[in-house]
Amino acid sequence: MTQSYIPAPWRTQLDATLAKNIEKAPDPFMVSVLQMSTVTTDGRPANRTIGHFGYVGEKPVHATLPAYIEAQADTDPDEKTAQIKSLAALGKYRSDIFVLETHMKTKKVAQIQENSAVELCWYFPYTGEQYRLRGNMHLLSSPSQAGSKERHRILDEQLRPFCHPVDEDVSPIPFDWETLRLNRLFNEPIAFRSWYTWDYNGQRLETLSEAERARAVGQMLDCPYLGEIPTRSPEEGGGLDTQSKEFGQTQHALANFALGLLQVEEVEYFNNNPATFGRIVYVRQPKDQGNQPGHSEWAKQTMIP
Ligand SMILES: Cc1cc2nc3c(=O)[nH]c(=O)nc-3n(C[C@H](O)[C@H](O)[C@H](O)COP(=O)(O)O)c2cc1C
């Protein structure tokens, strides 16, 4: 019997704040970006803006993904079967595990690999509220990266119990971590997908060799946008056109595409309105403090603002 999903109290509050801000903002994107801090290898803070892409398990399957998985020639047949089976699980889970979508070669990825401590800071201008989410971020990268099996094992052990099927009466189809990652890239806006086909992320142009510089600039010119993969006509056998430029570019993008999965440990909320001025801290309780499997108890602390 699986434990049904009970949203963390901070999540319920954050969702309500986000909904109010989306209602008031001229464009929802304006309130769907936040700041993320990591720690550098020499112990200094590093901060940047990221997008809000929701939580683990909640993104519905992209229409092209089943055909893409079918078309993969290099995937191990057992792995492919598991991926196809798990397609039905996409969007059918709920969790409080925040998802970062990023490029494998960004500095934040190297920093998280050294030190998984992360703080997100999300300010909502239309309601004057701020949420700071603290915890440890797990990386979910391409299976071509060394150690991917071990990373999946750790995710299974540490995060999977906190992902709950929406319909708990139906025997849940388990989701597969790689399928989850693939689905996130397919759901990325076309304008951002091309970023992942550029291999020289964050490198200074002047310090590259002439050949590398030509390659770096060539990659950007070659793929300013990464559109949908074309399909073959039924006469040509149907399915995705694996010879198309977009198919190769999508495979390339997937090698650089990574997710950061944040298990939140503490949330500090600040309300900056004179009438409702206040500060609350939610702290996830240690494992042995009456928690059900896959469920966290949260202590709510009222602070002097
Ligand atoms: C509005 C906005 C949204 C962004 N969203 C993301 C994002 O979701 N993921 C990401 O990796 N970078 C995003 N960026 C770029 C980052 O802020 C940052 O410049 C880049 O990831 C490199 O950071 P790093 O080298 O410190 O890791 C965004 C930037 C802006 C201005």
The ligand as an SDF file (V2000), in Angstrom:
LIG
                    3D

 31 33  0  0  0  0  0  0  0  0999 V2000
   14.8790   34.7460  -17.0060 C   0  0  0  0  0  0  0  0  0  0  0  0
   16.0130   33.7510  -16.9910 C   0  0  0  0  0  0  0  0  0  0  0  0
   15.7200   32.3940  -16.8540 C   0  0  0  0  0  0  0  0  0  0  0  0
   16.7430   31.4520  -16.8220 C   0  0  0  0  0  0  0  0  0  0  0  0
   16.4440   30.1300  -16.6510 N   0  0  0  0  0  0  0  0  0  0  0  0
   17.4430   29.2200  -16.5510 C   0  0  0  0  0  0  0  0  0  0  0  0
   17.1580   27.8560  -16.2680 C   0  0  0  0  0  0  0  0  0  0  0  0
   16.0050   27.4460  -16.0830 O   0  0  0  0  0  0  0  0  0  0  0  0
   18.1990   26.9760  -16.1970 N   0  0  0  0  0  0  0  0  0  0  0  0
   19.4930   27.3960  -16.3550 C   0  0  0  0  0  0  0  0  0  0  0  0
   20.3970   26.5620  -16.2640 O   0  0  0  0  0  0  0  0  0  0  0  0
   19.7980   28.6770  -16.6140 N   0  0  0  0  0  0  0  0  0  0  0  0
   18.8150   29.6020  -16.7010 C   0  0  0  0  0  0  0  0  0  0  0  0
   19.1130   30.9200  -16.9530 N   0  0  0  0  0  0  0  0  0  0  0  0
   20.5370   31.2890  -17.1500 C   0  0  0  0  0  0  0  0  0  0  0  0
   21.2470   31.3690  -15.7680 C   0  0  0  0  0  0  0  0  0  0  0  0
   20.8080   32.5130  -15.0650 O   0  0  0  0  0  0  0  0  0  0  0  0
   22.7840   31.3530  -15.8710 C   0  0  0  0  0  0  0  0  0  0  0  0
   23.2300   32.5000  -16.5430 O   0  0  0  0  0  0  0  0  0  0  0  0
   23.3140   30.1080  -16.5930 C   0  0  0  0  0  0  0  0  0  0  0  0
   22.5900   28.9590  -16.2350 O   0  0  0  0  0  0  0  0  0  0  0  0
   24.7940   29.8790  -16.2340 C   0  0  0  0  0  0  0  0  0  0  0  0
   24.9170   29.8020  -14.8380 O   0  0  0  0  0  0  0  0  0  0  0  0
   26.1000   29.0650  -14.0660 P   0  0  0  0  0  0  0  0  0  0  0  0
   27.2580   29.0060  -15.0050 O   0  0  0  0  0  0  0  0  0  0  0  0
   26.3380   29.9020  -12.8510 O   0  0  0  0  0  0  0  0  0  0  0  0
   25.6680   27.7230  -13.7050 O   0  0  0  0  0  0  0  0  0  0  0  0
   18.1030   31.8950  -16.9540 C   0  0  0  0  0  0  0  0  0  0  0  0
   18.3860   33.2500  -17.0760 C   0  0  0  0  0  0  0  0  0  0  0  0
   17.3640   34.1630  -17.0870 C   0  0  0  0  0  0  0  0  0  0  0  0
   17.7280   35.6260  -17.1880 C   0  0  0  0  0  0  0  0  0  0  0  0
  1  2  1  0
  2  3  1  0
  2 30  2  0
  3  4  2  0
  4  5  1  0
  4 28  1  0
  5  6  2  0
  6  7  1  0
  6 13  1  0
  7  8  2  0
  7  9  1  0
  9 10  1  0
 10 11  2  0
 10 12  1  0
 12 13  2  0
 13 14  1  0
 14 15  1  0
 14 28  1  0
 15 16  1  0
 16 17  1  0
 16 18  1  0
 18 19  1  0
 18 20  1  0
 20 21  1  0
 20 22  1  0
 22 23  1  0
 23 24  1  0
 24 25  2  0
 24 26  1  0
 24 27  1  0
 28 29  2  0
 29 30  1  0
 30 31  1  0
M  END
$$$$
